[in-house]
Amino acid sequence: MLINLAGASLILYASIQSELLGFGLLKFLDLPLVFEILVGIMFLDLVGAWLVHFLEHKVRFMWRFHIIHHTDPFVDASTGLRHHPGEAIFRLTFTSLAVFLSGASFGIVMLYQTLSVFFAHWTHANIKIPTKLDSILSYVFVTPDFHKVHHHFALPKTDSHYGNIFSLWDHIFNCSIKNYKIQSIKYGLDTHMDIKETRNIKTLLLIPFQKYRAPRGSKFSA
């Protein structure tokens, strides 16, 4: 709770400073309101969500904290809340940076945060929408089936589909897997498959500080 409160204060501070300094991408673009909102949300999603998530899979120190999110063997809406407090620091820092660099108004920031929370629950939800519709939507937005791939227990699927709201970033930066089969997805993480370990809060909180276990095929050595 304290971390989230501090993070919210940092985000507010970034928004105020951007406004006072007249700094940020949107301050330099003369856009109609609708496009200002769209560009603002997309920039916040790219830097404040996609980029930090990508780095959590590429930087070993950050990955150690992000592991907790991937140890859930029963992915559902609650998985969107399954994050180590240390990871919350990474994400709130990047969100604050995105707010400052974008120059987004506080209203746009609040709209983005609302959408982000909605997508965090929807994309992890254990629901099924028509395959054709899911396929069409996933060209632009993250859908439940699109994100399920990211929660497969083994590489290379784990290191793909990083999107939060927009799947565009995964397509643009070649981080999406084509022709995936949802039926073959197995949730969890190959280094932490013991159900007793992945359902114990104390154990989960200590994972970043324990001896590192490298996933099979990982670029990180043990």
C-alpha positions in Angstrom: 0.0 0.0 0.0 2.8 2.4 0.9 4.6 1.7 -2.4 1.4 2.4 -4.4 0.8 5.6 -2.4 4.3 6.8 -3.0 4.0 5.8 -6.7 0.8 7.7 -7.1 2.4 10.7 -5.6 5.4 10.4 -8.0 3.0 10.1 -11.0 1.1 13.2 -9.8 4.4 15.1 -9.3 5.6 14.1 -12.8 2.3 15.4 -14.3 2.6 18.7 -12.4 6.2 19.3 -13.3 5.5 18.5 -16.9 2.7 21.1 -16.9 4.8 23.7 -15.1 7.8 23.3 -17.4 5.7 23.1 -20.5 7.6 19.9 -21.3 6.6 16.7 -23.0 5.7 15.2 -26.4 2.1 16.5 -26.3 3.2 20.0 -25.5 5.2 20.1 -28.7 2.3 18.7 -30.9 -0.7 20.8 -31.8 -3.2 18.0 -31.9 -7.0 18.0 -31.7 -8.2 16.8 -28.3 -9.2 13.3 -29.5 -5.8 12.7 -31.1 -4.1 14.2 -28.0 -5.9 11.7 -25.8 -5.1 8.8 -28.2 -1.4 9.7 -28.6 -1.1 10.2 -24.8 -2.6 6.9 -23.9 -0.5 5.1 -26.5 2.8 6.7 -25.3 2.0 6.0 -21.7 1.2 2.4 -22.6 4.5 2.0 -24.6 6.8 3.5 -22.0 4.9 3.0 -18.8 3.9 -0.6 -19.5 5.3 -2.4 -22.5 8.9 -1.1 -22.1 9.2 -1.9 -18.4 7.7 -5.3 -19.0 10.1 -6.0 -21.8 13.0 -5.1 -19.6 11.7 -7.3 -16.8 12.3 -10.2 -19.1 15.7 -9.0 -20.3 17.4 -7.6 -17.2 18.1 -10.4 -14.7 17.7 -8.2 -11.6 14.3 -7.1 -12.7 13.3 -10.6 -13.8 13.9 -12.0 -10.3 11.0 -9.8 -9.1 8.8 -10.4 -12.1 9.1 -14.2 -11.6 6.3 -14.0 -9.0 3.8 -12.9 -11.7 4.6 -15.9 -13.8 4.4 -18.6 -11.1 0.6 -18.6 -11.1 -0.4 -22.1 -12.4 -4.1 -21.0 -12.6 -4.1 -17.8 -14.6 -7.3 -15.7 -14.1 -8.3 -12.1 -13.4 -6.5 -12.2 -10.0 -3.2 -12.8 -11.8 -3.3 -9.2 -12.9 -2.7 -8.3 -9.2 0.0 -10.9 -8.6 3.1 -8.7 -8.4 6.0 -8.5 -6.0 6.2 -5.1 -4.2 9.7 -4.7 -5.8 8.2 -5.0 -9.2 5.6 -2.3 -8.4 8.6 0.1 -7.8 9.8 -0.6 -11.4 6.4 -0.1 -12.9 5.5 3.0 -11.0 8.9 4.6 -11.9 8.4 3.9 -15.6 4.8 5.2 -15.5 6.0 8.4 -13.9 8.8 8.7 -16.5 6.2 8.2 -19.2 3.9 10.8 -17.7 6.7 13.4 -17.7 8.0 12.6 -21.2 4.6 12.6 -22.7 3.4 15.8 -21.1 0.0 14.2 -20.8 -2.6 16.1 -18.7 -3.7 14.5 -15.4 -7.0 13.7 -17.0 -5.3 11.6 -19.7 -3.2 9.9 -17.1 -6.2 8.9 -15.1 -8.0 7.6 -18.2 -4.9 5.6 -19.1 -4.6 4.2 -15.6 -8.3 3.2 -15.7 -7.9 1.4 -19.0 -4.7 -0.2 -17.8 -6.4 -1.7 -14.7 -9.3 -2.9 -16.9 -7.0 -4.6 -19.4 -4.9 -6.1 -16.6 -7.9 -8.0 -15.4 -9.5 -8.7 -18.8 -6.4 -10.1 -20.5 -5.8 -12.4 -17.6 -9.4 -13.5 -17.2 -10.3 -17.1 -17.8 -12.7 -16.3 -20.5 -13.1 -17.2 -24.1 -14.3 -14.8 -26.9 -14.9 -16.0 -30.5 -11.6 -17.1 -32.1 -12.2 -14.9 -35.2 -13.0 -11.8 -33.1 -10.0 -12.4 -30.8 -7.8 -12.8 -33.8 -9.0 -9.5 -35.4 -8.8 -7.5 -32.1 -5.3 -8.8 -31.3 -3.8 -7.0 -34.2 -4.3 -3.8 -32.2 -5.3 -4.7 -28.6 -4.2 -7.3 -26.1 -6.9 -10.0 -25.8 -7.2 -12.9 -23.4 -5.9 -15.5 -25.9 -3.1 -13.2 -27.1 -1.8 -12.8 -23.5 -2.2 -16.4 -22.6 0.8 -17.2 -24.7 3.0 -15.0 -22.4 2.0 -17.2 -19.4 3.2 -20.5 -21.0 5.5 -22.2 -18.6 8.6 -22.3 -20.8 10.6 -20.2 -23.3 10.4 -18.9 -25.9 6.7 -18.2 -25.3 7.4 -16.6 -21.9 9.5 -14.0 -23.6 6.8 -12.7 -26.0 3.5 -10.9 -26.0 4.4 -8.2 -23.5 1.5 -5.9 -24.3 -0.7 -4.2 -21.7 -3.4 -2.4 -23.7 -2.0 -2.4 -27.2 -0.6 -5.4 -28.9 0.8 -3.1 -31.6 4.1 -2.8 -29.8 4.6 -6.6 -29.9 3.9 -6.7 -33.6 6.1 -3.7 -34.3 9.1 -4.9 -32.3 8.7 -8.5 -33.4 7.8 -9.8 -30.0 4.7 -11.8 -31.0 4.5 -15.4 -31.9 2.5 -16.3 -35.0 0.0 -19.1 -35.3 0.1 -20.1 -31.6 -2.1 -22.8 -30.4 -3.9 -21.9 -27.2 -4.7 -25.6 -26.4 -1.0 -26.2 -26.0 -0.5 -23.5 -23.3 0.5 -24.7 -19.9 0.6 -22.0 -17.2 3.3 -21.4 -14.6 7.1 -21.2 -14.8 9.4 -24.2 -15.4 11.6 -23.2 -12.4 8.8 -22.9 -9.9 6.2 -25.6 -10.6 5.7 -26.8 -7.0 2.2 -25.8 -6.1 3.1 -25.6 -2.4 5.7 -23.0 -3.3 3.7 -20.9 -5.7 0.7 -20.6 -3.3 2.7 -19.5 -0.3 2.9 -15.7 0.1 6.0 -15.7 2.3 7.8 -18.0 -0.2 6.8 -15.8 -3.1 8.0 -12.7 -1.5 11.4 -14.3 -0.8 12.0 -15.6 -4.4 13.9 -12.5 -5.6 16.4 -13.0 -2.8 16.9 -16.8 -3.1 19.4 -18.6 -5.2 18.5 -17.9 -8.8 17.0 -20.7 -10.9 17.5 -20.2 -14.7 14.6 -21.3 -16.9 15.5 -23.9 -19.6 16.9 -22.1 -22.6 17.4 -18.9 -20.6 20.0 -16.3 -21.5 20.5 -15.8 -17.7 22.8 -18.4 -16.1 22.0 -19.8 -12.7 
